[in-house]
C-alpha cells in the first residue's frame, strides 16, 4: 500500500507536467510510483512508457513492477508490455543515446534512475509524452532534472528509507550500521558518501571514490609502521612538462600505506630526492626509458618498471 507521503505528493501534483522524486535506497519511490500509475491507468485507458538507461536497469525495473503489482509483462515486437483489462498499457524500454531513441508517444512517461539517462535522450522522449513525466533517482550526483523543479518545490519530493514502512528489522538495522560507520572517527570517504546518499537522501559528491576505503594518517603514523618502504618515481624532466612524482609505499597487516613526498614540476636532480633516497635501502621503481635519470639514482640498487 502506498504511504501517505507519496499519496499526498501525487494527489497534489496530478496536473503538474513534471514530477521529480529523489530518494535514498529502499525509500520505496519506485514501488510507490508504480502503485500511483496503476491506479491512474486502471481508471482511464492510457499508455505509460517506463524508460531506463540500460537493459540491466530495465530488467530490475521489470522485476520491481511485477513484484509490486503482481502483473505479468510479456515480450513483444515493440518491447516488454503489460496490458490491463481496460486497454491501458505499460511499455518498458531502455535507451542510452539520443540517436537510438524511438521517441514514441505516450500519455505518461516514467523514467526510473533518471540521473543515469543522458539529457538529450530525455529531451527526445519528453516530446512524445502527452500529459505527465515522472522522474526518480538516487541522489548520487547533481542531476540535470533539477532544472525541472519549480522554485516552490511543489513538484519535488525527497524521501529516505524512513518513508518505507515495509522494511524488515534486519534492513533497518543495516541502515543504522551505515550511520554508525559514517560517524566513526576512522570513517572512510565511502562510508560518509553512502550515509549522505542512502541514509539521508542528500546529494553528495562521488569524488575520491577510486580507492573508496581510504583513511588519512599523519606522517608520524606512517613513519612508525614497522615495514620496509618501497619508493616509486616518475620523472617529468621539464619545467613546462609533467611533474616529477615521488611516492613511498608500505604494506603491513594486509593494508597498503602510501606517502606522497612531492609531485612538482622541474624536480630532476633536486636534493630532496637524493635525501629521501639515501634514507631508503630498498628497491626503487622508476621509468628506465628516460635518458636523463640523475646519476645519484642510476647508481643505486633498483628495480625498473616502465
N, C-alpha and C positions, 0 to 999 in steps of 0.2 A: 504494500500500500504506500502511496506517495506521501511524503512527510508534509506537514503544514507549511514549512518554509518554502518548499518548492511549489506547493499548490498555490500559495498566495502570490508567488512571483509570476507563475504562468497566467493566473487569473487576471492580475492587474495589468499584464502586458500583452494580452491576447491580440491587441490591434497594432502592436509595435512591429516595425519591419524587421529589426534585428534584436535578438536576444543572445546575450553573452553570459555563459556560465564558467566561472573559474573556480576550480576546486582541487583540493589535495586528493591523494589516493584514498580510495574507499569512502568517498564522500557521497556516493550514490547519485552523482549528477547524470550519468548515462542512463541508469535504470529509471530515474525519475523522469527524464526526458522521454524515454520510450513509453512510459505509462501515460504521460500527457498526450503524446502523439496518438497512441492507441485510442484514448478516449475521444480525441478530436476526429480521427478517421472513422470511428465507429458511428459517429453522429451524422457525418456528411461524406459522400463519396469524394475522396481526394487522393492525390498521388503525392507520396513523400519519398524524396531521394535521400538516402543516407550515404554520405560521402566520406571517405577516409583517404589518407595519404598513400598507404601501401596495401598490398594484398594481405600481408600478415595482420595488419591492424583491422582490415575489413573482416577477416575471419574471426578475430577476437570480438569484434562488434557484433557479428552474426551470432556468436555463441551467447553474448550478453542478451541480445534480443530474444533468442529462443528460450533461455532460462528465465528471463523476466516475465515474458508474456505467454510462455508455453504454446508458441505458434511455430508452424513449420515454414522453412524457407527452402525454395526449390530453385535449381539452376535452369535458366532459360537462355535463349539467344541474346537477350539484352542484359544478361547478368543474373544475379540472385534476386528472387522476387518472393514476396509474401502477399497473397491476395486475400482480402477479407470478404465476408459473405455479401456485404452491401456494395461491392465493386471498388472499394478503396484498395490502394496498392502501396506497399513498401518496396522500394527498389534499392539494392545495395551495390555500390560501385566504389572504385578507387582510382586515383589519378595523381601523378607526381610531377607532370609537366603540362603547361598550357597547350602545347602542340598536340597532346593526346586527349585533351578534354572534349567530351562529346557535346557538352552544353545543352543536354536535353531538358525540356521544360518539365516543371513540376509545380505543385501548389505550395509545398513546404520543402525546404532544403535543410537537412540536419548534418552538420559537419562535426564528426567526432575526432577528438585530438586535433583541433584546428590549428594549433601552433606549429604543427609539422607540415602543414599544407602551404605551398608557395602562394603568395598573394595573387599572382596573375592567374593561377588556377581558380582561386576563389572568385575573381572577377568574372571569369567565363561562366561558372555555374550560377553565380549570383544573378546574372542577366536572365537566366532561364527560370528563376523562382518567381511564381506569380504573386505569392502572398507573404510568406514569412521565412526568415532564415535564422536558424538556431546554431550557435557555435559553442562547443565546450572544450576545455583544455586544462591540463595541469600547469601550474604557474612555473614551469621550468625555465622560462625565458621571457623577455619582453615580447609581447605578442602584437602583430600587426592589427589584430582585431580590436585593439584598444581604441582605434580611431572610430569604431562603430558605436562606442559607448557614449551616451548623452551626458552632458555636464551634470545633470541632476542624478545620474546613475540609476534611474528607474529601470533601465533595461539591462542592468548588470547585476549579477549575483555571485558573491564569493562564499564558498562553503568549505567545510572540513569534515573529517571523519566523525566529528561530534554531531553532525547533522544526519547521520545514518543510524537509525535506531535498530537496525537488524544485524549489527556486528556481534560476533561472539565475544565472550570474555577474553578468550585467548588472543583475538585480534586487538582488542582494546589494550591488553597488557603489552602487546608488541609495540603499539604506538607510544605507550608510556616509556618503554625501554629506549625508544628513539629519542624521546625528550631527555631522559637521564644521560644518555651518551653525549648528546649535544651540550649539556650543561656541565659535563665533567671538565676538570682542568686540562686534561690531555686530549680534549675533543679534536678530531680531525676536521679538515675542511669539508669532507663529505658528510660527516655527522651533522655539522651545522647547516649545510645545504639541505640535506634531507629533512631536517627539523623544520626549517623555514618553509619548504615547499609542501611536504606531505603532512606535517603536523599542524602548521599554522595556516597553510593555504596561501602563503605570500610568494610574490615573485622574488627570485633570488638569482644571483649570478652563478653560472657554471664554470667560471674561470678557475684555473688551478686544479682541475679535476683529472688531468692526465695521469698524475700519480695521486689518487684521492686520499690514501691513508698516510698523510704526511703530518708530522708534528715537528715544530721547530724546537731546537735545543740551543743552549748557549755554547760559546767557544770553549768554555771551561769543561762542560759536559762532554763535548766531542773529544777534547784532549785527553780526558780521563778514561775513555773507552779502552779497555785492555785488549787491543787488537792491532795488528800491523796496518799501516796506512799505505795505500797504493795511489799514485798520482796519475792523472790524465792531463795531457797538454794538447791544446790545439793552437797553432801559431797563425797570427794574422799577417805578419811580415810587411805591413804597410799602415802608415798613419791614416790614410784615407780608405783602407780596405776593411776586412773583417777584423774583429778584436782578437787578441790573444787571451785564451782562457786557461786557467789552471784550477783543477778540481781534485780534492782529496776524497778518498773513499775508504771506509772501514766496514767490515762485516763482523757482527757479534751477536750470538744467540738468535740466529735466523732473522736478523734485521740488518738493513743496509743504511749506513750513515754517510752523508756526503757534506763536504765543506767547500764552498766556493771561496778560493783565495783571491782571485780577481778575474775580471772579464773586461779588459780595456784595450783600446787601440794603441798601436805603436810600441808595445812591450815586446821587444825581441831579445835583447841581452840585458834586461833590467836586473839590477842587483837583487830585487825582491825575489825573482825567480831563483837565482843562484842560492840565496839564503835558505829558501824553503827546501831546495834540493839537497843541500849539504846536511840538513837535519833529517833526511829521509834515506834509509838504506835499502829500501825495497825497489821493486821493478817500477819502471816508468813507462806508461803507454803514450806514444806520440805518433805523429804522421811523418814517416821517413821520406815521403815523396818530395818534400820541400828541400831545396838545395842550400838553404841558409840557416840550418839549425845551429844555434850557438855552440861553440867548441866546448864550453863548460858542460853542456848537456850531452853532446855526442861522445864525450869521453867516459860517461857514466855507464854502469851496467844497466841495460834497459831491454825492454820488450817492445817491439814496434807494432803498430796497428795502423792500417790505412782507413 
